[in-house]
């Protein structure tokens, strides 16, 4: 997977190196776009999943855990067909062991939800699918071709996001990080984690132009992250009594419960052993991830006219000098002039 990400980033950067040799076609005079969208978000992590042991990645996708998300962003044309994209995204993700029939996962009985706030910067490359006849500035009588159909986009980059896993207890949503459910901060416990992490967004979209300045489209994307604690689950069970003493008070009782809320029905004779301190609680070798699917809109922002009167927009009027009316001048020899002859 690391090789795939490296190849994608290298390919996009290679486009930027050669893009300066492309025919300009006035792309540099229409650099700015505003885009926004809304749709679905989903989570891939340790909770829930298929009815089997050891599955991960898209095999663990639970459609019934789909949540809502939206984004707002800006695109800037670096070169023809190559954009620098900056997006601000909000989404909600969740997971629940009751969505799987796999015995050990279901017995674990963990669940969570979290808001995701993400800021990402990406390179996006456009691949036109269809062109229609006409001129890019709609000048009457001008011939040529313009991108008036559909376009396909590939993008990748880097981002940072905030998350805060919570679980429900008696109708109230409890923050899990302060409860140290895997013994964070205790001897031989898991490492403490923060609320911020980095991600690598990759994805694709397709758009259709519906007017000169507006396009509509669909987009799907995935975020590779550098944390395994979006769902507060990663390593091993810790002694719940030690966690309770360490956290203390009412929070200590909650911490003990959420560290091991198992149902005790994993398998006859094994129910207590599979959730004992030191046993596997999550998969620390596989970081969490999340994905988005959006309906989106692109709005081409109108650039201001440049100084010096260069053509910068479709509605700019021609201000060239009006050509003078030609005059025919006839030179006659004085010898040929007669009375009443006109010189002009």
N, C-alpha and C positions, 0 to 999 in steps of 0.2 A: 504494500500500500504506500509505503514511503517513496519507493521508486516511481510509482504512478503519479504522486503529488509533485515530485521533483520534475518529472517529464512535462507535466501540465504547465507548471510555472515557467520552465525553460522555453517551452513552445510559445507561450504568450509573450515573453520578453523578446524572443527572436522576431516576432511580428513587429514589435516596436522598432527594432534595429533596421528592418528593411522597408518599413512603411513610408519613409521619406522619399522613396523612389516611385511611389504610386502617383498616378495622375490625380491632381488635386480636386478637380470638379467642384470647387467652391466649398469643400467641407470645412475649411478653416474659417469660414465666415458664418458658420452655424455650429458653434462649438458646444453650447450649453443646453442641457435637457433636465427637466424635472420629471421624476417618476415616483409612483407610489402604488401600493397594492394591499390586498388583504386576502386571507385564505386560511389554510390549515397548517398546524404544526404537530409534530410527533417526535417521540423519544426512542432511542435505542440504548439500553443500558442493562443493568443486572436484574431488574424486576420484570415479572411477567414473562412473556415470550411464548415460543412454541411448546408443544407438549412433548418435549424431549430434553435430555440432559446435554449441556455443553454447546447449545446453539448460540449463535451471536450474529452480529451484523443484521442484514435485512430479513433473515429468517425469524428474528424476534420481534418484528414489527407487529404491533397490536392496533388494528384499525379502530377498535372501540375506545382507545385512549387518545384519539385525535382531539386536539384543542384548537383554539383560535389564535391568529397572529396577524400583524400588519407591519408595514414599513413605509418609510419616506426617504428619498435619496436624490442625489444629484449626479449627473454624468457630464464629463468634460472630454471633448474629442482631442486626443493627443495627436493623432494622425488620422488619415482616412481609414475608417472602419475600426479604429482602436480607441477605446475610451478608458478614462480613469473614473471609477465609480465609487462613491461614498454613500453608505446606507446606515440609517438608524432604524433598528428593528425591535419590536416587542412581540413576544410570544409566550405561550404557556405550555409546559410539558408535564406529563404525569406518567406514572407506572403503578401497577398493582399485581401482586402475586395471585390474586383470585381469578385472573384472566387466563391462567394456564392450568391444564390438567396434569402436568408433570408433578409427581408426588412430592418430591423434595422441595421444589420451588413453592408449591401451594402450601405445604406445611410451614415454610418460613414465614408466610403471612405478613410481608412488608409492603408498604405502599407509600407514595409521596406525590406531591405536586410542587411546581416551582415556576415563578415568572422568570423569563429570560429578557434581559435588556442588552442589546448588542450594538456595537459600533464597528463597522468593517470598511476596509478599503480594498478594492479589487480592480484588476484589469479585465476588460471585456472586449471580445473580438466579434465583429458582425460579419455574417455570411449572408448576403442577399440571396433570396430564393427566387424572386420574380421581379421583373421590371416592366414598366409600361411606357408606351410611347409618349413623347412630349419633351418639354424643356424644364429644367429644375426651377426656373424662375417664372414659368408660365408666360413667357413673352410671346405675343401673338406673331405667328409666322415662323418662330424659331424651331428648328428641327433638332432631334437628338433623343436621348433616353434618360429617364429619371427613375430613381428607386421609389416606386409608388405602390409596391406590392408587399410581400412578406419578407421578413428577415429572421435568421436564426442566430443566436448568440451563445457563446461559451465564455465562462468567466471563472476566475479564481483569485484568491488573495489572502489576506490575514485580518483578523479582528480580535476584539476583546469583549467579554460579556460578563454580566453580573447574574448570579443565581443564588437562591436561598431555599433549599428543600424544606418542605413542611409535611407533617402527617396529621391526620384527623384523630382526635380523641374526645369522645363524648360531645360531638358537635362543634368542637373548637379546633382550629388549625394551629399546631404547635411547631415552632422552629426546631429543627433537628440538630443543627450544627452545635448549639450550646450544650446539648445533652451528651455529647461525646460518646455516641452509641457503639463505637468500636474501640473504646478505651484511649481515645486521643489524649495525650498528656500524661497517661499512666505508664508505669514500667512495662516494657514490651508491647505497649499498645500501638495502634496505628498512628501515622503521622497526622498532625493537625492540618486542616485544609482551610482555605479562605473562601470568600464569596466572589472572587474575580479569577478569571482564567483567560487563556488565549484560545483561539479557534482558527481553523483553516476552512473558509467557505469555498465550495466548488459547486457548479451547477450549469444549467442551460435554460434558455427561454426562446420563445417564438412570438413574434409580433406581426400585426397586420395594420397598415396605415389606413385610417378612415377619413382623414382630411390632411391638408397641407402640414398642419402642426401637431396632430394628435395620432397616436397609435395605441392599440389595445393588444394585450397578449397574455400568455400563460408562462409561468416560471416554476421550476423545481430545483431545489438545492439541498445540499447536505453540509453539516458542520462537523469536521473532525476536531476534537478538543484535546486539551492537555490535562484533563482531570477525570477521575473516576468517581467523583462524589456529587455529581448533579442530583443523584437519587439518595445520597447519604449512605451508599452501600459499596464496599470495595474489597475488604480483606477478610478478617476472621472474627468469630464471636469472642467476646471478652466476658469475664466474670461480672454478671449484672450487679452483684452485691458490692463489689469494689467500685463500680461506676456510680452506684447510688451514694456511697459514702463520699466519693470524690466531688460529685456535683452538689450534693447536700440539699436538705429541705424538700419541698414539694417537687421541685425540679428533679431532685435525685430519684424520687419514685417514678416520675415519668421517664427519666433516662434509663432506669433499670427495665421498665416495661418495653420501651421502644428498641432496646438493644437485643431483645429476644422475645417477640410476641408470638412465637410459634404455636401451632395448634396442637402439637403433640400426637399427630396421627400420621407421621411420615411412613412408618412401616412397623408392624408389630415387633417389639423387642428392640427397635432402633430409634424410636421417637425422641428419647432423651439424649441419646448419644450423638445424633447428627447435628444438634444445636449446642453441644457442650462447648465450654471455652476452648479455643484453639482450633475448632472445626471451621470449615469454609463457610463464610457468610456471603461473599461476592467473588468476583473474578478480577483480581488486581492487575492482571496482564492485559486487559482489554478496556481502554478508556471509553467513557460515555460519548454519545453523539446525539444530534438532533437535526431535524429536517423541516423544510417549509415547502408548501405548494401554494402559489399565489395567482390570482387574477390581477393584472397590473395595467397601468396606463402611463404612456410616455407623452410629455408635452414639450415640444420644441420651443425654447425661449428665443424671442426675437432679439438679435444683436443690434446694438446701436451702430449708426453709420460712422465710418472712420473719417478722420480729418482728411481734407484734401479731396473729398467728393468721390472716393472710390465706391463702386457699386456694392452695397452691403445688404440689400433687401429686395424682395420681389416688387414692392410698391414704390421704390425710389424713381423719381422722374429724371428723364434725360436732360442734362443742363449744358449740353455742348453748344458752341457758337452756331448761330443760324447762318447757313451758307449765303453769301451775297448773290444778288441776281446778276447774271452775266450780261455784258454789253458788247455789242458789236461796233467796232470802230473802223471806219473806212478812211484811208489816206488817199487823197486825190492830188494829182499834179496841178500846180497853178495854171499851167497852160491849158488844162482841160476844163477849168472853171468857166462857167458862163453866167450870164445874168439870170438870177432867179434860182440857181442851183443851191441845194441844201447840203451842208456838210454831213449831217446825221439824219 
